Amino acid sequence: MTATRQSWSNLKPLPAQYALLVLTREFTEQEYMRICRGFIPRGMEDKWFVYSEEDTLYIHRSWTGYCIYQLGFIQQDTGYVIGEAFVNRDPSQCSEVDDGYDEKLLLFLIENLLLGGQAPFPLAPHVPAGIATDLHLLHVVGAGHREEEEPKEMSLLEIVTGLWRWILWLVKH
């Protein structure tokens, strides 16, 4: 099913406070067509809603409807490139301020949510390495399309330790 603006309620436009990202990635015609299908959240654990209109890709947080990324695509020879990419910098809507991290996260979302890839999750510079767990990935990205993955078995100690680290990190930030 292809996502459209009408597929999700409460969508808000990219605010006046935004930054320009520098992305160099070429997509084949087939990849571009998959990207244009977008992503419709299936449950609460899915954090993003993505749709495309007239060669522009809009990436919104699903719960708030805030537009976090907006990309324009340009057709070239045998594929498409990203012409311009914007990221939300309104502090009331988005707390991230590191353009380099947003560039990596944006490419991660395209690769994993829209193209079904397995790119490694980028870690924000302010997040301690010990917290770079599945919990942080779930917090930032959500579940996405993961129905083909095997469930990960964790011991009670691993669960409690992970939750404790997560709570400590949240309290500090």
C-alpha positions as CSV (number, residue, x, y, z in Angstrom):
1,M,0.0,0.0,0.0
2,T,1.3,3.4,-0.9
3,A,1.3,6.1,1.7
4,T,-0.2,9.5,0.9
5,R,-0.7,12.6,2.9
6,Q,-4.3,11.4,3.6
7,S,-3.0,8.1,5.1
8,W,-2.2,9.7,8.4
9,S,-3.9,12.4,10.5
10,N,-2.3,15.3,12.5
11,L,0.5,16.0,10.0
12,K,2.3,19.3,10.5
13,P,4.5,21.0,7.9
14,L,8.3,21.5,8.2
15,P,8.6,24.6,10.5
16,A,10.4,27.8,9.6
17,Q,13.3,26.7,11.8
18,Y,15.2,24.1,9.7
19,A,18.7,23.2,8.5
20,L,19.9,22.1,5.2
21,L,21.6,18.7,5.2
22,V,24.3,17.5,2.7
23,L,23.5,14.1,1.4
24,T,25.1,12.3,-1.5
25,R,23.3,9.1,-2.4
26,E,22.1,7.9,-5.7
27,F,19.1,5.6,-6.0
28,T,18.2,3.3,-8.9
29,E,14.8,3.7,-10.5
30,Q,13.6,0.6,-8.6
31,E,14.8,2.0,-5.3
32,Y,13.2,5.3,-5.9
33,M,9.9,3.6,-6.7
34,R,10.1,1.7,-3.3
35,I,11.0,5.0,-1.5
36,C,7.9,6.7,-3.0
37,R,5.6,4.0,-1.6
38,G,6.5,5.5,1.9
39,F,5.8,3.9,5.2
40,I,2.6,3.7,7.2
41,P,2.9,2.8,10.9
42,R,1.2,-0.5,11.8
43,G,1.3,0.0,15.6
44,M,2.3,2.3,18.4
45,E,5.9,1.0,18.3
46,D,6.3,2.4,14.8
47,K,7.7,5.9,15.2
48,W,7.7,7.2,11.6
49,F,5.2,8.0,8.9
50,V,6.6,8.6,5.4
51,Y,5.0,9.6,2.2
52,S,6.0,11.2,-1.1
53,E,4.4,13.9,-3.3
54,E,5.8,15.2,-6.6
55,D,9.4,14.1,-6.1
56,T,9.5,15.2,-2.4
57,L,9.7,12.8,0.5
58,Y,8.2,13.8,3.8
59,I,9.2,12.0,7.0
60,H,7.1,12.7,10.0
61,R,7.1,11.4,13.6
62,S,4.0,9.3,13.8
63,W,2.8,10.2,17.2
64,T,3.2,14.0,17.0
65,G,2.8,14.5,13.2
66,Y,5.9,16.7,13.2
67,C,7.8,16.8,9.9
68,I,11.4,16.0,10.8
69,Y,12.9,15.5,7.3
70,Q,11.9,16.7,3.9
71,L,13.9,15.6,0.8
72,G,13.7,16.6,-2.8
73,F,14.7,14.1,-5.5
74,I,16.1,14.9,-8.9
75,Q,16.1,12.4,-11.8
76,Q,19.5,11.9,-13.4
77,D,20.6,9.5,-16.2
78,T,19.5,6.1,-14.8
79,G,18.4,7.0,-11.3
80,Y,17.6,9.7,-8.7
81,V,19.7,11.8,-6.4
82,I,18.8,13.8,-3.4
83,G,18.6,17.5,-4.5
84,E,17.9,19.1,-1.1
85,A,17.3,17.7,2.3
86,F,16.0,19.7,5.2
87,V,15.8,18.8,8.9
88,N,13.5,20.2,11.5
89,R,15.4,22.5,14.0
90,D,12.4,23.8,16.0
91,P,13.4,23.0,19.6
92,S,9.8,22.5,20.6
93,Q,9.5,19.7,18.0
94,C,12.9,18.2,17.7
95,S,15.8,18.1,20.2
96,E,18.5,16.9,17.9
97,V,20.9,19.6,16.6
98,D,23.7,17.6,15.1
99,D,23.5,17.8,11.2
100,G,26.0,15.0,10.8
101,Y,24.0,12.7,12.9
102,D,20.8,13.6,11.2
103,E,22.4,12.9,7.8
104,K,23.3,9.4,9.0
105,L,19.9,8.8,10.7
106,L,18.0,10.0,7.6
107,L,20.0,7.6,5.3
108,F,19.4,4.8,7.9
109,L,15.6,5.4,7.8
110,I,15.5,5.3,4.0
111,E,17.7,2.2,3.8
112,N,15.9,0.3,6.5
113,L,12.3,1.5,6.6
114,L,11.8,2.1,2.9
115,L,14.2,-0.1,1.1
116,G,14.2,-3.1,3.5
117,G,18.0,-3.0,4.1
118,Q,20.0,-3.8,7.2
119,A,22.2,-0.7,7.6
120,P,23.8,-0.3,11.0
121,F,22.0,2.1,13.4
122,P,23.9,5.4,13.8
123,L,24.6,6.4,17.3
124,A,24.2,10.1,18.3
125,P,27.3,11.6,19.7
126,H,25.6,12.5,23.0
127,V,24.4,8.9,23.7
128,P,26.8,6.8,25.8
129,A,27.9,3.6,24.1
130,G,26.5,1.4,26.9
131,I,23.0,2.7,26.0
132,A,23.3,1.9,22.3
133,T,21.0,-1.1,22.7
134,D,17.9,-2.3,21.1
135,L,16.0,-0.1,23.5
136,H,17.6,3.1,22.1
137,L,16.9,1.8,18.5
138,L,13.3,1.2,19.5
139,H,13.1,4.7,21.1
140,V,14.4,6.5,18.0
141,V,13.3,4.3,15.1
142,G,10.6,2.0,16.3
143,A,9.9,-1.4,15.1
144,G,9.6,-0.8,11.4
145,H,9.3,-3.8,9.1
146,R,10.8,-6.5,11.3
147,E,8.3,-9.4,11.0
148,E,10.9,-11.6,9.4
149,E,13.4,-11.3,12.3
150,E,13.7,-14.0,14.9
151,P,12.7,-12.8,18.4
152,K,15.7,-12.1,20.6
153,E,15.8,-14.1,23.8
154,M,17.0,-12.1,26.8
155,S,17.5,-13.2,30.4
156,L,15.7,-11.3,33.2
157,L,19.0,-9.8,34.3
158,E,19.7,-8.5,30.8
159,I,16.2,-6.9,30.6
160,V,16.5,-5.3,34.1
161,T,20.1,-4.1,33.4
162,G,19.1,-2.6,30.0
163,L,16.0,-0.9,31.5
164,W,18.1,0.5,34.4
165,R,20.7,1.9,32.0
166,W,17.9,3.4,29.9
167,I,16.2,5.0,32.9
168,L,19.5,6.5,34.1
169,W,20.2,7.9,30.7
170,L,16.8,9.4,30.4
171,V,17.1,11.1,33.9
172,K,20.4,12.6,32.9
173,H,19.1,14.0,29.6
